Amino acid sequence: SDVLAYLINFISSHVQTMFARGIARNAVKTNATAAAGLRFNSSMVQDKLFDKLLVANRGEIACRIFRTCKKLGIKTVAVYSEADANSQHVKLADEAICIGKASALESYLLPERIVEAAKITGANAVHPGYGFLSENAEFCEMLEKAGITFVGPKSAVIREMGDKIKSKVMAESVNVMHIPGFVGAIRDETHLLEVANKIGYPVMVKAANGGGGKGMRRANNDEECREGYRLSLAEA
């Protein structure tokens, strides 16, 4: 069984590689940039989306983006706090700039520092990674006003989709399927239990503007529902 699994993986990998190379070759013929979630030889891709990309994050996500940019011939900029000066993502980037103290609240979560770093280094695009400022509409808007591309949605989209109530109302308005539930703000614990029992357990208690999975709790009964409500409120 181990040999069979190895052969299946090997064949699958080979087929994916050949398929991706075909995409890359076709991209060159059509003067388009290849973008596939498969392996490909980036030297076959002619066009670049950006000359220099700043990653407003750290750790593994920043490292992955820097490695990909290197394959695509895109210059990279790392931002780091004082505590991360010797981190791997700093070493992988072509340039690095310190944006503040060790605390994320004094560095990675300050949008004006990121925008200033992009201006200083001449980065014409910013990738937010995940977490930190990735769902911050104000940050995206600051970049848009500065003429710097945000690798992600427009600020208006982030603002609308960040509010779970607004996004559900929007989905309903265009007949997009979504999880059944109460579309609106819960007034208090009494209202919460009325809604939860009407829907039927288990339910999910979610902060309307939690973001990144924050303020989200599963509840299997009334007591868990009350607890999830209190925790979600506090976390939000």
C-alpha positions as CSV (number, residue, x, y, z in Angstrom):
1,S,0.0,0.0,0.0
2,D,2.9,2.3,0.7
3,V,4.4,1.7,-2.7
4,L,1.1,2.3,-4.4
5,A,0.6,5.5,-2.5
6,Y,4.1,6.7,-3.5
7,L,3.4,5.9,-7.2
8,I,0.0,7.8,-7.1
9,N,1.7,10.8,-5.5
10,F,4.6,10.7,-8.0
11,I,2.3,10.5,-11.0
12,S,0.0,13.2,-9.7
13,S,2.9,15.5,-9.1
14,H,4.3,14.8,-12.5
15,V,1.0,15.5,-14.2
16,Q,0.5,18.7,-12.2
17,T,4.0,19.9,-13.2
18,M,3.5,19.2,-16.9
19,F,0.0,20.9,-16.8
20,A,1.4,24.0,-15.1
21,R,4.3,24.2,-17.6
22,G,1.7,24.1,-20.3
23,I,-0.1,27.0,-18.6
24,A,3.1,29.0,-18.4
25,R,4.0,28.4,-22.0
26,N,0.5,29.5,-23.1
27,A,0.8,32.6,-20.9
28,V,4.0,33.6,-22.8
29,K,2.3,33.1,-26.1
30,T,-0.6,35.2,-25.1
31,N,1.5,37.8,-23.4
32,A,-0.2,37.1,-20.1
33,T,1.1,36.3,-16.6
34,A,0.7,32.7,-15.6
35,A,-1.1,32.3,-12.3
36,A,-1.6,28.7,-11.3
37,G,-1.6,26.9,-7.9
38,L,0.7,24.3,-9.4
39,R,4.4,24.0,-10.0
40,F,5.8,26.0,-13.0
41,N,9.0,27.4,-14.3
42,S,8.6,31.1,-13.7
43,S,11.4,31.9,-16.2
44,M,8.8,31.2,-18.9
45,V,6.6,34.0,-17.7
46,Q,7.4,37.3,-19.3
47,D,5.2,39.9,-17.6
48,K,5.4,41.0,-14.0
49,L,2.5,42.4,-12.0
50,F,4.7,44.6,-9.8
51,D,8.3,45.8,-9.7
52,K,8.6,45.8,-6.0
53,L,6.2,44.2,-3.4
54,L,6.1,44.9,0.3
55,V,4.7,42.3,2.6
56,A,2.9,43.8,5.7
57,N,3.4,40.6,7.7
58,R,6.0,38.3,9.2
59,G,6.7,34.6,9.7
60,E,5.8,31.8,7.3
61,I,3.3,33.7,5.2
62,A,5.8,36.4,4.4
63,C,8.5,33.8,3.6
64,R,6.2,32.0,1.2
65,I,5.4,35.3,-0.6
66,F,9.0,36.3,-0.8
67,R,10.0,32.9,-2.3
68,T,7.3,33.2,-4.9
69,C,8.3,36.8,-5.8
70,K,11.9,35.7,-6.2
71,K,10.8,33.1,-8.8
72,L,8.8,35.8,-10.6
73,G,11.6,38.3,-10.6
74,I,9.8,40.7,-8.3
75,K,11.8,42.7,-5.8
76,T,10.7,42.4,-2.2
77,V,10.5,44.5,1.0
78,A,10.1,43.1,4.5
79,V,8.8,45.1,7.5
80,Y,9.8,44.1,11.0
81,S,9.5,45.1,14.6
82,E,12.5,45.5,16.8
83,A,11.9,42.0,18.1
84,D,12.0,40.5,14.6
85,A,15.2,42.1,13.2
86,N,16.9,38.7,12.8
87,S,13.8,36.8,11.6
88,Q,13.8,34.5,8.5
89,H,11.4,36.7,6.6
90,V,13.8,39.7,7.0
91,K,16.7,37.6,5.6
92,L,14.6,36.4,2.6
93,A,13.6,39.9,1.4
94,D,15.7,42.1,-0.9
95,E,15.1,45.1,1.5
96,A,13.9,45.4,5.1
97,I,12.7,48.3,7.1
98,C,11.9,48.6,10.8
99,I,8.4,49.8,11.6
100,G,8.4,50.0,15.4
101,K,8.7,48.3,18.7
102,A,8.2,44.6,19.6
103,S,4.5,44.9,20.3
104,A,2.3,44.4,17.2
105,L,0.2,47.3,18.4
106,E,3.3,49.5,18.0
107,S,4.4,48.1,14.6
108,Y,2.5,45.6,12.4
109,L,-0.9,47.0,13.3
110,L,0.0,50.6,12.5
111,P,-1.2,51.2,8.9
112,E,0.6,54.6,8.6
113,R,3.9,52.9,9.3
114,I,3.3,50.3,6.5
115,V,2.3,53.0,4.0
116,E,5.3,55.1,4.9
117,A,7.6,52.1,4.5
118,A,6.2,51.4,1.1
119,K,6.8,55.0,0.0
120,I,10.4,55.1,1.4
121,T,11.3,51.8,-0.3
122,G,9.5,52.6,-3.6
123,A,7.2,49.5,-3.3
124,N,4.3,49.8,-5.7
125,A,2.3,47.0,-4.1
126,V,1.6,45.7,-0.6
127,H,0.6,42.2,0.3
128,P,-1.1,42.0,3.7
129,G,-0.6,38.3,4.3
130,Y,-3.2,37.1,6.8
131,G,-4.2,38.6,10.1
132,F,-2.8,41.9,11.2
133,L,-4.1,44.5,8.6
134,S,-5.4,42.1,6.0
135,E,-9.1,42.9,6.7
136,N,-8.6,46.5,7.5
137,A,-10.5,48.7,5.1
138,E,-8.9,52.0,6.3
139,F,-5.4,50.5,5.6
140,C,-6.5,49.5,2.1
141,E,-8.0,52.9,1.5
142,M,-4.7,54.6,2.6
143,L,-2.8,52.6,0.0
144,E,-5.3,53.3,-2.7
145,K,-5.0,57.1,-2.0
146,A,-1.2,56.7,-2.1
147,G,-1.4,55.0,-5.5
148,I,0.0,51.7,-4.1
149,T,-1.7,48.5,-5.1
150,F,-3.3,46.4,-2.3
151,V,-3.0,42.7,-3.2
152,G,-6.5,41.8,-2.2
153,P,-10.1,43.3,-2.4
154,K,-10.9,47.0,-2.7
155,S,-11.5,48.9,0.5
156,A,-15.3,49.1,-0.2
157,V,-15.5,45.3,-0.4
158,I,-13.5,44.8,2.8
159,R,-15.8,47.3,4.6
160,E,-19.0,45.6,3.4
161,M,-17.9,42.0,3.9
162,G,-16.2,42.7,7.3
163,D,-19.6,43.3,8.9
164,K,-21.2,39.8,9.0
165,I,-24.7,41.3,9.3
166,K,-24.2,43.5,6.2
167,S,-22.6,40.7,4.2
168,K,-25.6,38.3,5.0
169,V,-28.1,40.9,4.0
170,M,-26.1,41.5,0.8
171,A,-26.0,37.7,0.1
172,E,-29.8,37.5,0.6
173,S,-30.4,40.4,-1.8
174,V,-28.7,38.6,-4.7
175,N,-30.1,35.1,-3.7
176,V,-26.7,33.7,-2.7
177,M,-27.1,30.6,-0.5
178,H,-25.9,31.1,3.1
179,I,-26.2,29.4,6.5
180,P,-29.6,30.0,8.0
181,G,-29.7,32.2,11.1
182,F,-30.8,35.5,12.5
183,V,-29.8,38.5,10.3
184,G,-29.5,41.3,12.7
185,A,-28.0,42.3,16.1
186,I,-28.9,40.4,19.2
187,R,-30.3,42.8,21.8
188,D,-29.6,40.8,25.0
189,E,-29.4,37.3,26.4
190,T,-33.2,36.8,26.4
191,H,-33.3,37.7,22.8
192,L,-30.4,35.4,22.1
193,L,-32.1,32.4,23.6
194,E,-35.3,33.1,21.7
195,V,-33.4,33.2,18.4
196,A,-31.2,30.2,19.2
197,N,-34.1,28.0,20.1
198,K,-36.0,29.0,17.0
199,I,-33.1,28.1,14.8
200,G,-32.3,24.9,16.8
201,Y,-29.1,23.8,18.4
202,P,-26.2,23.7,17.7
203,V,-25.8,27.3,16.7
204,M,-22.9,29.6,16.2
205,V,-22.7,32.9,18.2
206,K,-20.6,35.4,16.2
207,A,-19.5,38.9,16.7
208,A,-20.6,41.0,13.7
209,N,-17.2,42.6,13.3
210,G,-15.0,39.9,15.0
211,G,-12.7,39.3,12.0
212,G,-10.3,36.4,11.4
213,G,-12.5,33.9,13.3
214,K,-12.4,36.0,16.5
215,G,-15.6,36.2,18.6
216,M,-17.0,33.0,17.2
217,R,-18.5,30.3,19.5
218,R,-20.4,27.0,19.0
219,A,-23.3,26.5,21.4
220,N,-25.1,23.2,21.9
221,N,-27.6,24.4,24.6
222,D,-28.8,27.5,26.4
223,E,-26.0,27.7,28.9
224,E,-23.3,27.4,26.2
225,C,-25.2,30.0,24.2
226,R,-25.1,32.5,27.1
227,E,-21.4,31.8,27.7
228,G,-20.6,32.2,24.0
229,Y,-22.5,35.4,23.8
230,R,-20.6,36.9,26.7
231,L,-17.2,35.7,25.4
232,S,-18.0,37.0,21.9
233,L,-19.0,40.4,23.2
234,A,-15.8,40.7,25.3
235,E,-13.5,39.5,22.5
236,A,-15.1,41.8,19.9
